[in-house]
Amino acid sequence: MEQFGQDYTNLTQAASASCQSSFVDDAMVIGTSAMTATELDCIVNQYTDQFCNPMVMWGRYRKGWLRTTLPISFQFHHVQMDGGHVARFLDKLQKTINTI
């Protein structure tokens, strides 16, 4: 997770500075978007020929009486992964969030 965090920070800073996407030919990329200026429940049909990797997007977190939630939208193509893979990824993501 530390390496992911460092890579994520470096790539997003480079994209912010250049206004260009980065493509790493020998790596699988999971795209992320933090749209914190809005509440969002899902994003659909974001696939293009360049961005066909899995994507995770989220908006503003929601504070409730007993808990805070962060709805996410996770989009993937079944050619790349199966539902079981997605379930394991989301379970690991939730466990990581729980440690924060």
Secondary structure as a PSIPRED ss2 file (coil, helix, strand):
# PSIPRED VFORMAT (PSIPRED V4.0)

   1 M C   1.000  0.000  0.000
   2 E H   0.000  1.000  0.000
   3 Q H   0.000  1.000  0.000
   4 F H   0.000  1.000  0.000
   5 G H   0.000  1.000  0.000
   6 Q H   0.000  1.000  0.000
   7 D H   0.000  1.000  0.000
   8 Y H   0.000  1.000  0.000
   9 T H   0.000  1.000  0.000
  10 N H   0.000  1.000  0.000
  11 L H   0.000  1.000  0.000
  12 T H   0.000  1.000  0.000
  13 Q H   0.000  1.000  0.000
  14 A H   0.000  1.000  0.000
  15 A H   0.000  1.000  0.000
  16 S H   0.000  1.000  0.000
  17 A H   0.000  1.000  0.000
  18 S H   0.000  1.000  0.000
  19 C C   1.000  0.000  0.000
  20 Q C   1.000  0.000  0.000
  21 S C   1.000  0.000  0.000
  22 S C   1.000  0.000  0.000
  23 F C   1.000  0.000  0.000
  24 V C   1.000  0.000  0.000
  25 D C   1.000  0.000  0.000
  26 D C   1.000  0.000  0.000
  27 A C   1.000  0.000  0.000
  28 M C   1.000  0.000  0.000
  29 V C   1.000  0.000  0.000
  30 I C   1.000  0.000  0.000
  31 G E   0.000  0.000  1.000
  32 T E   0.000  0.000  1.000
  33 S E   0.000  0.000  1.000
  34 A E   0.000  0.000  1.000
  35 M C   1.000  0.000  0.000
  36 T C   1.000  0.000  0.000
  37 A C   1.000  0.000  0.000
  38 T C   1.000  0.000  0.000
  39 E C   1.000  0.000  0.000
  40 L C   1.000  0.000  0.000
  41 D C   1.000  0.000  0.000
  42 C C   1.000  0.000  0.000
  43 I C   1.000  0.000  0.000
  44 V C   1.000  0.000  0.000
  45 N C   1.000  0.000  0.000
  46 Q C   1.000  0.000  0.000
  47 Y C   1.000  0.000  0.000
  48 T C   1.000  0.000  0.000
  49 D C   1.000  0.000  0.000
  50 Q C   1.000  0.000  0.000
  51 F C   1.000  0.000  0.000
  52 C C   1.000  0.000  0.000
  53 N C   1.000  0.000  0.000
  54 P C   1.000  0.000  0.000
  55 M E   0.000  0.000  1.000
  56 V E   0.000  0.000  1.000
  57 M E   0.000  0.000  1.000
  58 W E   0.000  0.000  1.000
  59 G C   1.000  0.000  0.000
  60 R C   1.000  0.000  0.000
  61 Y C   1.000  0.000  0.000
  62 R E   0.000  0.000  1.000
  63 K E   0.000  0.000  1.000
  64 G C   1.000  0.000  0.000
  65 W C   1.000  0.000  0.000
  66 L C   1.000  0.000  0.000
  67 R C   1.000  0.000  0.000
  68 T E   0.000  0.000  1.000
  69 T E   0.000  0.000  1.000
  70 L C   1.000  0.000  0.000
  71 P C   1.000  0.000  0.000
  72 I E   0.000  0.000  1.000
  73 S E   0.000  0.000  1.000
  74 F E   0.000  0.000  1.000
  75 Q E   0.000  0.000  1.000
  76 F C   1.000  0.000  0.000
  77 H C   1.000  0.000  0.000
  78 H C   1.000  0.000  0.000
  79 V C   1.000  0.000  0.000
  80 Q C   1.000  0.000  0.000
  81 M C   1.000  0.000  0.000
  82 D C   1.000  0.000  0.000
  83 G H   0.000  1.000  0.000
  84 G H   0.000  1.000  0.000
  85 H H   0.000  1.000  0.000
  86 V H   0.000  1.000  0.000
  87 A H   0.000  1.000  0.000
  88 R H   0.000  1.000  0.000
  89 F H   0.000  1.000  0.000
  90 L H   0.000  1.000  0.000
  91 D H   0.000  1.000  0.000
  92 K H   0.000  1.000  0.000
  93 L H   0.000  1.000  0.000
  94 Q H   0.000  1.000  0.000
  95 K H   0.000  1.000  0.000
  96 T H   0.000  1.000  0.000
  97 I H   0.000  1.000  0.000
  98 N H   0.000  1.000  0.000
  99 T C   1.000  0.000  0.000
 100 I C   1.000  0.000  0.000
